[in-house]
Amino acid sequence: MPKESLGFEERLEKSKKILETLMSPDITLEKSVKAYESGIKELNEAQKLLEEAQIKIQEIKAT
């Protein structure tokens, strides 16, 4: 599934899995940095989706 088609819920779920990875005591520093970077990207994309939804709701209320 392309990243662009992931919805808000899927991005949050992916972020939760990344967090679980980061909490592993066996993770290397390199892997933790990559996981953190990936997690931040997912959360930023989820935030954008949330903001777009809020704008749509405001537009609907305004009509």
Sequence and secondary structure as in RCSB ss.txt:
>XXXX:A:sequence
MPKESLGFEERLEKSKKILETLMSPDITLEKSVKAYESGIKELNEAQKLLEEAQIKIQEIKAT
>XXXX:A:secstr
  GGG  HHHHHHHHHHHHHHHT TT  HHHHHHHHHHHHHHHHHHHHHHHHHHHHHHHHHH 
